[in-house]
């Protein structure tokens, strides 16, 4: 698989960078996200996307949750390496759930989700 990132995928990556609480993500903003290429996906069928083939040296640069209208949830983690976005990991809470790509309306920071549950 080698295809350009879709506008929705780039928007989700942008949202994650905008809401990153882990550390400085400035280096990951230098390259336009519209230039990302999807080079693979997870073998399990989830909607995770790989933007580089090698996985060595990556670190988590952002994380959040997706809450879908039907109540299903997924964790999202954005991984990077040396200023390049490497992987968008989408982990459904229910492994039997449909493996769908989140949209901006589905995304929540951990703090936002905590407030929703109060």
Secondary structure, DSSP 8 states (H G I E B T S, - for coil): --EE--HHHHHHHHHHHHT--SS--GGGGSS-GGG-EE-EE-TTS-S-EESSS--TT-EEEEEEEEE-TTS-EEEEEEEEETTEEEEEEEEESSTTS------GGGEE-HHHHHHHT-
